[in-house]
Amino acid sequence: MKKSYQIEVDCAACAQKMEEATKRTEGVKDCVVNFMTQKMNVEFADGADRNAVMKNVLAACRRVERDCEIYI
């Protein structure tokens, strides 16, 4: 399953780091973060609980940039 999320991130370098952190999160099959459009496209692993995974993704992204936001 794929889902797109509106995000708020301050710089392209942080967006790249958020993408990498999301890809390492359990339950995520793939992720693409686009700084210009402020969107995160996440592909979830089969059987993953999307809401639980996104809570972990947000926590991982906030370790990269404390004030980032993912509108879930």
Contacts in CASP RR format, 6 or more apart in sequence:
PFRMAT RR
TARGET T0000
AUTHOR 0000-0000-0000
METHOD contacts of the structure
MODEL  1
MKKSYQIEVDCAACAQKMEEATKRTEGVKDCVVNFMTQKMNVEFADGADR
NAVMKNVLAACRRVERDCEIYI
1 43 0 8 1.000
1 44 0 8 1.000
1 50 0 8 1.000
2 41 0 8 1.000
2 42 0 8 1.000
2 43 0 8 1.000
2 44 0 8 1.000
3 41 0 8 1.000
3 42 0 8 1.000
3 44 0 8 1.000
3 50 0 8 1.000
4 39 0 8 1.000
4 40 0 8 1.000
4 41 0 8 1.000
4 42 0 8 1.000
5 39 0 8 1.000
5 40 0 8 1.000
5 41 0 8 1.000
5 42 0 8 1.000
5 54 0 8 1.000
5 70 0 8 1.000
5 71 0 8 1.000
5 72 0 8 1.000
6 38 0 8 1.000
6 39 0 8 1.000
6 70 0 8 1.000
6 71 0 8 1.000
7 15 0 8 1.000
7 18 0 8 1.000
7 33 0 8 1.000
7 38 0 8 1.000
7 39 0 8 1.000
7 40 0 8 1.000
7 68 0 8 1.000
7 69 0 8 1.000
7 70 0 8 1.000
7 71 0 8 1.000
8 38 0 8 1.000
8 68 0 8 1.000
8 69 0 8 1.000
8 71 0 8 1.000
9 15 0 8 1.000
9 18 0 8 1.000
9 33 0 8 1.000
9 35 0 8 1.000
9 38 0 8 1.000
9 65 0 8 1.000
9 68 0 8 1.000
10 65 0 8 1.000
10 67 0 8 1.000
10 68 0 8 1.000
11 35 0 8 1.000
12 35 0 8 1.000
14 64 0 8 1.000
14 65 0 8 1.000
14 68 0 8 1.000
15 33 0 8 1.000
15 34 0 8 1.000
15 35 0 8 1.000
16 33 0 8 1.000
16 35 0 8 1.000
17 64 0 8 1.000
17 65 0 8 1.000
18 33 0 8 1.000
18 40 0 8 1.000
18 60 0 8 1.000
18 61 0 8 1.000
18 64 0 8 1.000
18 65 0 8 1.000
18 68 0 8 1.000
19 31 0 8 1.000
19 32 0 8 1.000
19 33 0 8 1.000
19 40 0 8 1.000
21 57 0 8 1.000
21 60 0 8 1.000
21 61 0 8 1.000
21 63 0 8 1.000
21 64 0 8 1.000
22 28 0 8 1.000
22 31 0 8 1.000
22 33 0 8 1.000
22 40 0 8 1.000
22 42 0 8 1.000
22 57 0 8 1.000
22 60 0 8 1.000
22 61 0 8 1.000
23 30 0 8 1.000
23 31 0 8 1.000
24 60 0 8 1.000
25 53 0 8 1.000
25 56 0 8 1.000
25 57 0 8 1.000
25 60 0 8 1.000
26 53 0 8 1.000
26 56 0 8 1.000
27 44 0 8 1.000
27 45 0 8 1.000
27 48 0 8 1.000
27 53 0 8 1.000
28 42 0 8 1.000
28 43 0 8 1.000
28 44 0 8 1.000
28 45 0 8 1.000
28 48 0 8 1.000
28 53 0 8 1.000
28 57 0 8 1.000
29 43 0 8 1.000
29 44 0 8 1.000
29 45 0 8 1.000
30 42 0 8 1.000
30 43 0 8 1.000
31 40 0 8 1.000
31 41 0 8 1.000
31 42 0 8 1.000
31 43 0 8 1.000
32 40 0 8 1.000
32 41 0 8 1.000
33 39 0 8 1.000
33 40 0 8 1.000
33 41 0 8 1.000
34 40 0 8 1.000
34 41 0 8 1.000
40 70 0 8 1.000
42 53 0 8 1.000
42 54 0 8 1.000
42 57 0 8 1.000
44 50 0 8 1.000
44 53 0 8 1.000
51 72 0 8 1.000
54 70 0 8 1.000
54 72 0 8 1.000
57 70 0 8 1.000
58 70 0 8 1.000
58 72 0 8 1.000
61 68 0 8 1.000
61 70 0 8 1.000
62 68 0 8 1.000
END
